[in-house]
């Protein structure tokens, strides 16, 4: 009868080891929870970026003001008749070159 008790105790210990340390056990659950938290944070960043892009597309679809703003900010667009001033912080030097192809004819 004593050997049956030992066999059952070893079987219980083996099952507990499998539950806590084996595949799909406690450690795997903790790793999965951490990865879910990290993925949710990444998804939230992507959702915010997508919302900003959707708003930008809607602005572009509505009128020319958004297109002009993007052209000015990203491409350095200057309309005819406008004057462009560039302020350089003190302590830095700036080389200004004039290209006759880009200056308007007057």
trRosetta pair geometry for C-beta under 8 A, 3 or more apart (Angstrom, degrees):
i j d omega theta_ij theta_ji phi_ij phi_ji
1 4 5.7 -49 -159 28 42 115
1 5 7.0 44 147 -20 67 101
2 5 5.8 -51 -158 31 38 114
2 6 6.7 34 149 -15 67 105
3 6 5.6 -53 -150 38 39 112
3 7 6.3 43 151 -22 68 103
4 7 5.7 -52 -147 36 32 112
4 8 6.3 30 154 -16 65 107
5 8 5.9 -58 -149 39 29 109
5 9 6.3 30 152 -20 64 107
6 9 5.6 -52 -144 37 32 112
6 10 6.3 31 157 -17 65 105
7 10 5.9 -56 -149 38 29 109
7 11 6.3 30 152 -19 64 107
8 11 5.6 -53 -145 37 32 113
8 12 6.3 34 154 -20 65 105
9 12 5.7 -53 -146 37 31 112
9 13 6.3 31 153 -18 64 106
10 13 5.6 -52 -144 38 32 112
10 14 6.3 35 154 -21 64 105
11 14 5.7 -53 -148 36 30 113
11 15 6.4 29 154 -16 64 106
12 15 5.8 -55 -147 38 30 109
12 16 6.2 30 154 -18 65 108
13 16 5.7 -55 -145 39 31 111
13 17 6.3 35 154 -23 64 103
14 17 5.7 -50 -147 33 30 112
14 18 6.5 30 153 -17 63 105
15 18 5.6 -53 -149 37 33 112
15 19 6.3 35 151 -21 65 106
16 19 5.4 -52 -146 35 34 114
16 20 6.2 12 162 -3 68 110
17 20 6.4 -67 -141 47 26 94
17 21 5.4 -34 -176 37 67 114
17 22 6.7 86 127 -36 67 99
18 21 7.3 -65 -102 59 14 73
18 22 4.0 1 -152 -10 55 147
18 25 6.9 -166 154 -76 41 123
19 22 6.9 36 -16 29 15 106
19 25 5.7 120 153 -125 28 103
19 26 7.4 51 138 -27 67 95
20 25 5.3 64 143 -178 11 130
20 26 4.9 -10 -149 6 58 124
20 27 7.8 68 161 -16 59 87
21 25 5.5 -1 42 85 9 166
21 26 7.3 -19 -64 39 37 97
21 27 6.5 34 -130 0 48 122
22 25 4.8 112 56 -36 58 125
23 28 6.6 60 -161 -47 41 153
24 28 5.5 -65 -98 67 15 152
24 29 7.8 51 -179 -50 44 84
25 28 5.6 101 51 17 53 102
25 29 7.0 -96 121 -7 33 97
26 29 5.7 -56 -150 33 29 114
26 30 6.6 28 154 -17 64 103
27 30 5.8 -52 -151 35 34 111
27 31 6.5 34 152 -17 65 105
28 31 5.6 -53 -148 37 34 112
28 32 6.2 34 154 -19 66 107
29 32 5.7 -55 -147 38 30 111
29 33 6.4 33 154 -21 64 104
30 33 5.7 -51 -147 33 32 112
30 34 6.5 31 155 -17 64 104
31 34 5.9 -56 -152 37 31 110
31 35 6.4 26 153 -15 66 108
32 35 5.7 -56 -144 40 33 108
32 36 6.2 37 155 -23 66 104
33 36 5.7 -52 -147 33 31 113
33 37 6.5 32 154 -19 63 103
34 37 5.8 -53 -151 34 32 111
34 38 6.5 29 153 -14 65 106
35 38 5.6 -53 -146 40 35 111
35 39 6.1 36 154 -20 67 108
36 39 5.7 -55 -143 39 30 111
36 40 6.3 34 155 -22 64 105
37 40 5.8 -52 -147 33 29 112
37 41 6.7 29 153 -18 62 103
38 41 5.8 -54 -152 34 33 111
38 42 6.5 31 151 -16 65 106
39 42 5.5 -54 -148 39 35 113
39 43 6.1 38 152 -22 67 105
40 43 5.5 -51 -144 37 32 114
40 44 6.4 36 154 -23 64 102
41 44 5.7 -50 -150 31 31 112
41 45 6.8 32 152 -17 62 102
42 45 5.8 -53 -154 34 34 111
42 46 6.5 29 151 -15 66 107
43 46 5.6 -57 -148 40 34 110
43 47 6.2 38 152 -24 68 104
44 47 5.6 -49 -145 33 32 114
44 48 6.6 33 155 -17 63 103
45 48 5.9 -55 -152 36 31 110
45 49 6.4 30 152 -17 65 107
46 49 5.5 -52 -146 38 35 113
46 50 6.2 37 154 -21 66 105
47 50 5.7 -53 -146 37 30 112
47 51 6.5 34 153 -21 64 103
48 51 5.7 -51 -148 33 32 112
48 52 6.6 32 153 -17 64 104
49 52 5.7 -55 -152 36 33 111
49 53 6.4 31 152 -17 66 107
50 53 5.6 -55 -146 39 33 111
50 54 6.2 36 154 -22 66 104
51 54 5.7 -52 -146 35 31 112
51 55 6.4 32 154 -18 64 104
52 55 5.8 -54 -149 37 31 111
52 56 6.4 33 152 -20 64 107
53 56 5.5 -52 -146 37 33 114
53 57 6.4 36 154 -20 65 103
54 57 5.7 -52 -148 35 32 111
54 58 6.4 33 153 -18 64 105
55 58 5.7 -54 -149 36 32 112
55 59 6.4 34 152 -19 65 105
56 59 5.6 -52 -148 36 32 112
56 60 6.3 31 154 -18 65 106
56 66 7.4 159 -159 -176 61 132
57 60 5.7 -55 -147 38 31 111
57 61 6.3 30 154 -20 65 107
58 61 5.7 -56 -147 36 31 111
58 62 6.4 34 155 -28 64 106
59 62 5.8 -55 -149 27 31 113
59 63 7.9 -58 -180 43 58 74
59 65 7.9 -85 179 84 96 89
59 66 3.8 144 144 -98 101 155
60 66 5.0 -120 -80 105 49 131
60 67 6.1 90 -137 -68 78 80
60 70 7.5 2 -93 -10 105 146
62 66 6.9 83 56 1 95 129
63 66 6.5 110 73 10 70 91
63 67 7.7 -130 118 5 48 97
64 67 5.2 -60 -153 43 51 114
64 68 5.8 52 150 -23 80 103
65 68 5.8 -54 -147 37 29 110
65 69 6.3 31 154 -20 63 107
66 69 5.5 -52 -146 36 32 114
66 70 6.4 31 156 -16 65 104
67 70 6.0 -55 -149 38 30 107
67 71 6.3 29 153 -18 65 108
68 71 5.7 -57 -145 38 30 111
68 72 6.2 30 157 -19 66 107
68 77 7.1 -132 -155 96 60 140
68 79 7.8 -7 -143 -54 116 118
69 72 5.8 -56 -148 36 28 110
69 73 6.2 18 159 -12 65 112
70 73 5.9 -60 -140 43 30 104
70 74 5.6 -7 175 12 69 117
70 75 7.8 49 133 3 67 99
71 74 6.9 -66 -123 52 18 87
71 75 5.0 -40 -161 44 60 120
71 77 3.6 14 140 -5 101 151
72 75 7.5 -24 -56 56 8 75
72 76 7.2 28 -160 -133 40 14
72 77 4.9 -84 -77 57 50 91
72 78 7.6 89 -117 -74 84 48
78 82 5.2 -144 -175 79 88 120
78 84 5.1 -66 -104 -56 145 121
79 82 4.9 83 62 -8 77 124
80 104 6.6 113 -130 -103 86 153
86 94 7.5 -168 118 171 126 166
88 92 5.8 -127 171 82 102 104
88 93 7.9 33 158 -156 147 14
88 94 4.5 -124 -98 -22 155 134
89 92 5.4 58 73 17 84 117
98 103 6.4 16 -173 -47 100 130
99 102 4.7 53 82 17 108 105
99 103 7.0 169 82 -17 55 86
100 103 5.9 -53 -138 32 37 109
